[in-house]
């Protein structure tokens, strides 16, 4: 009897090791990348651990070598650019986050810039229905009134592509003006694997006095489980109990 138990335990341990090995080997199966397109036709692709990525020790993180990037661009330059992803995700959520600082070069009359960031291989969360959320922010410095920043977030899978409404920020013309927005949550049936894509579009013009026109930007998207009815009921019940307790203490 003891020998049988030992054999079963050894088999279970071996299976456990196999599962862990499979998980670690697929821990980073995505394709994290940034593609930059400038109005003069220049196009630069940046990949995780590629030649323009300074962060080669943390998979799922791109910290762009802006000095090397700017040498390949015209009309625009970057003071910072990074992308973070947790693909293949976790049961509590998956995310993609883009941030940076872009500047229209002094002397340029106007220019448009497109940044597309994406990652693939997301496997979790994978509930029946999950919720897609997005948010963005932008701070214009020395940007004439009417200059714009537009953020678009999307999730693609075998079920099709789900996209947030574009979040558009328009410069007010003040020396420094900041903007932020949250998208409307979208809940839908989950299909794995899926891809997340964040896109930033800028239209900038020459600032008066020749000052550099700059935008500090951020955009993120998250795919997270919808609270289960039981869990939601417990939360609402707890809130009701707290409110009732407060009312009783007030009356006494």
Secondary structure, DSSP 8 states (H G I E B T S, - for coil): -HHHHHHHHHHHHHHHHHHHHHHHHTTT----EEEEEETTS-EEEEETTSTTBS--SSTTEEEB-HHHHHTT-SSEEEEEEEEEE-TT-BTTBEEEEEEEEEEE-TT--EEEEEEEEEEEEE-----SEEEEEEEEEEEEES--TT-EEEEEEEEEETTEEEE---EEEE--SSSEEEEEEE---EEEE--SSEEEEEEEEEEEE--GGG--EEEEEEEEEEEEE---HHHHHHHHHHHHHHHHHHHHHHH-
